[in-house]
Amino acid sequence: MGHRKESKRHSPGNCLIVASVLLANLAAASARAAPSRRAQERTARKACLAGDYAKGVSILSDLFVDTQDATYIFNQGRCFEQNLRYEEAIGRFQEYLRAGTNLKRADKAAAEKHISDCQELLAKQTARTAQPVVPPSPIVQEAPPPPAPAPPPPPIAIQRPAAKPSGNGSGLRTAGIITAAAGGAAVIAGVILNVKVNSMASDMESTPGGYSPSKESERETLETLGWIGYGVGAACVATGAVLYVVGLRRRSGESGNLALLPEFGPARAGAVLRGAF
């Protein structure tokens, strides 16, 4: 018996079935990839609008690598531009013009317009950064008006009685010495207060920020007390001198009427003696 060799042949129907299966698989893969790409584009756009330009640019880079579509480079420039990073945006738009093939005239014009806008905004941004910061001018406080001078005390009148008193005037001389000593102490206190006032004024002038209304008020109070000390001290010294002289005159048997009038001024203090021994 002879063997008959049978040859296998593919019928046209089988080929059509295989082609249909391949096309169906490609369509399914493309359908799965399209939603994924749209989701990536949405995520990138959301990140750019939210200020996370690094994430948005990174996703757009992945999309460009997968598709070689230069539109994603253009979108990177827009992401930088939206986040005020004009220098990086200019670089991305320029790369879009270099990498894009078969770009339409409108696409090129749009990229060049964005480059021009970013260059203008970058120049303004640099100019604002380079402007020197002017410190605010210090607030000058007006000094309060000086206090009104204290009214002078009433005149001190010393009148000797017509009748000749007994004694030799030693008590008056002692009172005069004590009164003069008290007046000297008041003058010394006035000098000390005046030195303190001058020291405070010098410190406020030489120390930055040393001036304050409370210090100025304290200085003026001490200055007024100093002048009072001068006036009272001078009056007491003069009174003591008068008492001492009256005591001496009484010992000699003479009598008279005396009046001691204190005198004050903005730069002086003293007393005027009127009467006769």
C-alpha positions as CSV (number, residue, x, y, z in Angstrom):
1,M,0.0,0.0,0.0
2,G,1.2,3.4,-0.9
3,H,1.2,6.2,1.6
4,R,-0.5,9.4,0.6
5,K,0.9,12.6,1.9
6,E,-1.7,15.0,3.1
7,S,-0.9,18.7,3.2
8,K,-2.4,21.1,5.7
9,R,-4.0,24.2,4.3
10,H,-5.3,27.2,6.2
11,S,-8.6,28.3,5.0
12,P,-9.4,32.0,4.5
13,G,-11.9,31.7,7.3
14,N,-9.3,30.8,9.9
15,C,-7.1,33.7,8.9
16,L,-9.9,36.1,9.3
17,I,-10.6,34.8,12.8
18,V,-7.0,35.2,13.9
19,A,-6.8,38.8,12.5
20,S,-10.0,39.6,14.3
21,V,-8.7,38.4,17.6
22,L,-5.5,40.4,17.2
23,L,-7.4,43.6,16.3
24,A,-9.7,43.0,19.3
25,N,-6.7,42.6,21.6
26,L,-5.0,45.8,20.3
27,A,-8.3,47.8,20.6
28,A,-8.7,46.6,24.2
29,A,-5.1,47.5,25.0
30,S,-5.5,50.9,23.4
31,A,-8.8,51.4,25.3
32,R,-7.1,50.5,28.6
33,A,-4.2,52.9,27.8
34,A,-6.3,55.9,26.8
35,P,-8.2,56.2,30.2
36,S,-4.8,55.8,32.0
37,R,-3.2,58.6,29.9
38,R,-6.2,60.8,30.5
39,A,-6.0,60.2,34.2
40,Q,-2.3,61.1,34.2
41,E,-3.0,64.3,32.2
42,R,-5.8,65.2,34.7
43,T,-3.4,64.5,37.7
44,A,-0.7,66.7,36.1
45,R,-3.1,69.5,35.4
46,K,-4.4,69.4,39.0
47,A,-0.9,69.4,40.5
48,C,0.1,72.5,38.5
49,L,-3.0,74.4,39.5
50,A,-2.5,73.5,43.1
51,G,1.1,74.8,43.1
52,D,2.8,71.4,43.1
53,Y,4.7,72.2,39.8
54,A,7.4,69.5,40.5
55,K,4.8,66.7,40.5
56,G,3.0,68.1,37.5
57,V,6.2,68.5,35.4
58,S,7.3,65.0,36.4
59,I,4.0,63.4,35.2
60,L,4.2,65.3,31.9
61,S,7.8,64.1,31.4
62,D,6.6,60.5,31.7
63,L,3.9,61.2,29.2
64,F,6.3,62.7,26.7
65,V,8.7,59.7,27.1
66,D,5.8,57.3,26.4
67,T,4.3,59.1,23.5
68,Q,7.0,61.4,22.1
69,D,4.3,64.1,21.8
70,A,5.9,67.6,22.1
71,T,2.6,68.9,23.5
72,Y,3.5,67.6,26.9
73,I,6.7,69.8,26.8
74,F,4.5,72.8,26.0
75,N,2.3,71.9,29.0
76,Q,5.4,71.7,31.2
77,G,6.1,75.3,30.2
78,R,2.6,76.3,31.1
79,C,2.9,74.6,34.5
80,F,6.0,76.6,35.3
81,E,4.4,79.8,34.0
82,Q,1.3,79.3,36.2
83,N,3.6,79.0,39.3
84,L,5.6,82.1,38.5
85,R,8.8,80.2,37.6
86,Y,9.3,82.1,34.4
87,E,12.9,81.1,33.8
88,E,12.1,77.4,33.7
89,A,9.0,78.1,31.6
90,I,11.1,79.9,29.0
91,G,13.4,76.9,28.7
92,R,10.4,74.5,28.3
93,F,8.8,76.6,25.5
94,Q,12.1,76.8,23.7
95,E,12.6,73.0,24.0
96,Y,9.0,72.6,22.6
97,L,10.0,74.6,19.5
98,R,13.2,72.5,19.0
99,A,11.6,69.1,19.7
100,G,8.3,69.6,18.0
101,T,8.1,68.2,14.5
102,N,5.6,69.4,11.9
103,L,4.4,72.2,14.2
104,K,1.7,74.3,12.9
105,R,2.3,78.1,12.5
106,A,-0.3,78.8,15.2
107,D,1.5,76.4,17.7
108,K,4.8,78.1,17.1
109,A,3.3,81.6,17.5
110,A,1.7,80.5,20.8
111,A,5.0,79.2,22.1
112,E,6.8,82.4,21.1
113,K,4.1,84.5,22.7
114,H,4.5,82.7,26.0
115,I,8.3,83.1,25.8
116,S,7.9,86.9,25.3
117,D,5.4,87.1,28.2
118,C,7.6,85.1,30.5
119,Q,10.7,87.2,29.7
120,E,8.8,90.5,30.4
121,L,7.4,89.1,33.7
122,L,10.8,87.8,34.7
123,A,12.4,91.2,34.2
124,K,9.7,92.8,36.4
125,Q,10.2,90.1,39.1
126,T,14.0,90.7,39.0
127,A,13.6,94.5,39.3
128,R,11.3,94.1,42.4
129,T,13.8,91.8,44.0
130,A,16.7,94.2,43.4
131,Q,15.0,97.3,44.9
132,P,16.6,98.2,48.3
133,V,14.4,98.0,51.3
134,V,14.0,101.4,52.9
135,P,13.6,101.2,56.7
136,P,10.7,103.1,58.2
137,S,11.6,106.5,59.5
138,P,11.7,106.7,63.3
139,I,8.8,108.3,65.1
140,V,9.9,111.6,66.6
141,Q,8.1,112.3,69.8
142,E,7.7,115.9,70.8
143,A,9.1,116.8,74.2
144,P,6.4,117.9,76.7
145,P,6.4,121.5,77.6
146,P,8.4,122.4,80.7
147,P,6.5,122.7,83.9
148,A,5.6,126.2,85.2
149,P,8.1,127.6,87.7
150,A,7.1,127.3,91.3
151,P,5.7,130.5,92.9
152,P,8.1,132.2,95.2
153,P,7.5,131.8,98.9
154,P,6.1,134.8,100.8
155,P,8.7,137.3,102.1
156,I,10.2,136.5,105.5
157,A,9.9,139.6,107.7
158,I,11.9,140.0,110.8
159,Q,10.8,142.8,113.1
160,R,12.5,143.6,116.3
161,P,10.3,144.7,119.2
162,A,10.4,148.3,120.3
163,A,11.2,147.3,123.9
164,K,14.7,146.3,124.5
165,P,14.7,142.6,125.2
166,S,16.7,141.0,127.9
167,G,19.7,139.0,127.1
168,N,22.8,139.5,125.0
169,G,21.4,138.0,121.7
170,S,23.2,134.7,121.9
171,G,20.0,132.8,121.0
172,L,19.6,134.7,117.8
173,R,23.2,134.1,116.9
174,T,22.7,130.4,117.5
175,A,19.5,130.3,115.5
176,G,21.3,132.2,112.7
177,I,24.1,129.7,112.6
178,I,21.6,126.8,112.5
179,T,19.5,128.4,109.8
180,A,22.5,129.2,107.7
181,A,23.7,125.6,108.0
182,A,20.3,124.3,106.9
183,G,20.4,126.7,104.0
184,G,23.9,125.5,103.0
185,A,22.6,121.9,103.0
186,A,19.7,123.0,100.8
187,V,22.1,124.6,98.4
188,I,24.3,121.4,98.3
189,A,21.1,119.4,97.6
190,G,20.3,121.7,94.7
191,V,23.8,121.3,93.3
192,I,23.5,117.5,93.5
193,L,20.1,117.6,91.8
194,N,21.5,119.8,89.1
195,V,24.4,117.4,88.5
196,K,21.9,114.6,88.3
197,V,19.8,116.5,85.7
198,N,22.8,117.3,83.5
199,S,23.9,113.6,83.6
200,M,20.4,112.4,82.6
201,A,20.3,114.9,79.7
202,S,23.7,113.8,78.5
203,D,22.7,110.1,78.7
204,M,19.5,110.7,76.7
205,E,21.4,112.7,74.0
206,S,24.3,110.2,73.6
207,T,22.4,106.9,73.9
208,P,20.4,105.8,70.8
209,G,16.8,105.4,71.9
210,G,17.6,106.7,75.3
211,Y,14.9,109.4,75.2
212,S,11.6,108.6,76.7
213,P,8.7,110.8,78.0
214,S,9.1,109.2,81.5
215,K,12.8,110.1,81.7
216,E,12.2,113.6,80.4
217,S,9.5,114.1,83.0
218,E,11.8,112.8,85.8
219,R,14.6,115.1,84.6
220,E,12.3,118.2,84.6
221,T,11.0,117.3,88.1
222,L,14.6,117.0,89.4
223,E,15.5,120.3,87.8
224,T,12.6,122.1,89.5
225,L,13.5,120.6,92.8
226,G,17.1,121.7,92.3
227,W,16.0,125.3,91.7
228,I,13.8,125.2,94.8
229,G,16.8,123.9,96.7
230,Y,18.9,126.8,95.5
231,G,16.2,129.3,96.4
232,V,15.4,127.9,99.8
233,G,19.1,127.4,100.6
234,A,19.9,131.0,99.7
235,A,17.0,132.3,101.7
236,C,18.0,130.3,104.8
237,V,21.6,131.3,104.5
238,A,20.6,135.0,104.2
239,T,18.2,134.5,107.1
240,G,20.8,132.9,109.3
241,A,23.2,135.8,108.5
242,V,20.5,138.3,109.5
243,L,19.8,136.5,112.7
244,Y,23.4,136.3,113.6
245,V,23.9,140.1,112.9
246,V,20.8,140.9,114.9
247,G,22.1,138.9,117.8
248,L,25.3,140.9,117.6
249,R,23.5,144.2,117.5
250,R,21.2,143.2,120.4
251,R,24.3,142.5,122.5
252,S,25.4,146.1,121.8
253,G,22.0,147.5,122.8
254,E,20.8,148.7,119.3
255,S,17.4,147.7,117.7
256,G,15.8,148.0,114.3
257,N,13.3,146.5,111.8
258,L,14.5,144.0,109.1
259,A,12.7,142.3,106.2
260,L,14.2,139.4,104.1
261,L,12.6,139.0,100.7
262,P,13.6,135.9,98.7
263,E,14.2,136.3,94.9
264,F,14.0,133.6,92.3
265,G,14.7,133.4,88.6
266,P,15.2,130.8,85.9
267,A,19.0,130.8,86.3
268,R,19.4,132.4,89.8
269,A,18.0,132.4,93.3
270,G,18.7,134.6,96.3
271,A,17.3,137.0,98.9
272,V,17.0,140.7,99.3
273,L,17.4,142.2,102.8
274,R,15.5,145.4,103.5
275,G,15.3,147.5,106.7
276,A,17.7,149.0,109.2
277,F,19.5,147.6,112.1
